[in-house]
Structure formats: C-alpha cells, structure tokens
C-alpha cells in the first residue's frame, strides 16, 4: 500500500489513544511530498458512501502555499501555519458521482467483480446521485471527507508526526484561494502537520456511559 519503511509507529493503541492536537511545530522539519502522498494514499482506504470517495486534497508545503493557507485562516490558527511542515486542506467533492463509472469499470476489468454486479451497482446507486439535490450531495461529501480526515490524522501519527485538525478558517474563501471550483468543492477540514515542538494538552473526554444508549 505504501512505503512501509516510513511507518515509524505501527502500534494501534498508541497511534489512536495518544493522538493529541499540536499547535506548535519544529519549523525546520521538511516532509517530502512522496511521504505526504503515502499518508494520503493510506488515508483514502477510508470508507465512503457507495464507494464514491467524495474527497479532494490540496497540500500547502512551500512558501507560496503556506501564504495561501494562512490567508484563509482565522488568527488563532496562525501558529500552526507559521510552524508546520505542511497544511493539508480536505474538501468534499459534490460531483464525485460523475467519475463513479471509472471506479467500477476498473474493478470489472481487474476481475474483482462481474459485469453483472457492476451494472447492478450502476443501476442502484448512480441514479440516486444523478437526481440528488445540492443538500444531499453536500451532506454525503462532508461525511466522506470527514472519514478520510480522521484516517489521515492516524496515518500522520503512524509516520512519526503530529497534527492539528482545524476548522477555524473562512469557508467562502477556501476553494477560490486554492484554485478550485467553489460550486463543486466544499471545505471540510484543514490539517497542519509536522514534528511537535510542544507538550500537547491532554483534553478530558466525557464519560462514554453518558453519551450512549442501547435500544
């Protein structure tokens, strides 16, 4: 799946349970684009509605990109932009169904599914999205992008880095600033990543018993 030599922490309990948001990073640390692509590839194993994979990534990792990232952030997120190795914007793709046939045609060509199964998928799911209203497409894209964002946070830790998920930005500015179609792409999350330069706050969690009902 990826260059496993880049995985420096493959201990599930540590990767997940000891993940904390870091807001100050070591400014001199550079993460190669190849490794960033590895982390993104690992993250995209996340589930998505009907396997639409309604996500899109924009990586800001150089001076020009970081200026763009900072320009759309609220001031309390400036420290992350000023010190992190990269900021990754995760957007929901409301038009992912337009390339849906490519995924399943490839699966059919590879022998993973039969032509009959492929056609069944097309006839079941595609009409749902082709005739959907804007709110439905936005909801699905937001859920998918949220799933891949959480998986990316864990992949980042497995590669030996820390991260800070951020929603403190001006959403109306994101797509155009990043050179994307604002009608198609909706911002869901931004993630700053790098090597930590602080001891992160260990936040208190609510008792799961207070949050759960069985029926």
C-alpha positions, 0 to 999 in steps of 0.5 A, a space after each residue: 500500500 505504501 512505503 512501509 519503511 516510513 511507518 515509524 509507529 505501527 502500534 494501534 493503541 498508541 497511534 489512536 489513544 495518544 493522538 493529541 492536537 499540536 499547535 506548535 511545530 519544529 519549523 525546520 522539519 521538511 516532509 517530502 511530498 512522496 511521504 505526504 502522498 503515502 499518508 494520503 494514499 493510506 488515508 483514502 482506504 477510508 470508507 465512503 458512501 457507495 464507494 464514491 470517495 467524495 474527497 479532494 486534497 490540496 497540500 500547502 508545503 512551500 512558501 507560496 502555499 503556506 501564504 495561501 493557507 494562512 490567508 484563509 485562516 482565522 488568527 488563532 490558527 496562525 501558529 500552526 501555519 507559521 510552524 508546520 511542515 505542511 497544511 493539508 486542506 480536505 474538501 468534499 467533492 459534490 460531483 464525485 458521482 460523475 467519475 463513479 463509472 471509472 471506479 467500477 469499470 476498473 474493478 470489472 476489468 481487474 476481475 474483482 467483480 462481474 459485469 453483472 454486479 457492476 451494472 447492478 451497482 450502476 443501476 442502484 446507486 448512480 441514479 440516486 446521485 444523478 437526481 440528488 439535490 445540492 443538500 444531499 450531495 453536500 451532506 454525503 461529501 462532508 461525511 466522506 471527507 470527514 472519514 478520510 480526515 480522521 484516517 489521515 490524522 492516524 496515518 500522520 501519527 503512524 509516520 512519526 508526526 503530529 497534527 492539528 485538525 482545524 476548522 477555524 478558517 473562512 469557508 467562502 474563501 477556501 476553494 477560490 484561494 486554492 484554485 478550485 471550483 467553489 460550486 463543486 468543492 466544499 471545505 471540510 477540514 484543514 490539517 497542519 502537520 509536522 514534528 511537535 515542538 510542544 507538550 500537547 494538552 491532554 483534553 478530558 473526554 466525557 464519560 462514554 456511559 453518558 453519551 450512549 444508549 442501547 435500544 
